[in-house]
Amino acid sequence: MEDLMKAYRCRDAEERILVLRMELDYELLNLYDALKENHPHKIDQCKARLEEIRKEMMMLEAL
């Protein structure tokens, strides 16, 4: 039963990593637009979200 739970968590983590990669691409695009428009508040928001994505990806990849 424990092996089954590990396999499920692993599959779930792999799926979440794929979603996070899409979110990463989206936030990088937003950051690029914010930099182009010289919009400091939007730049800070994008950087904060990118940091959250990075932390979650590192946590999931450690599983």
TANORQUI-V362477 format. One line per field, one symbol per residue. ss: DSSP state (~ for helix, > for strand, _ for the rest). Layout:
ss: ???
//
This chain:
ss: _~~~~~~~~~~~~~~~~~~~~~~~~~~~~~~~~~~~~__~~~~~~~~~~~~~~~~~~~~~~__
//
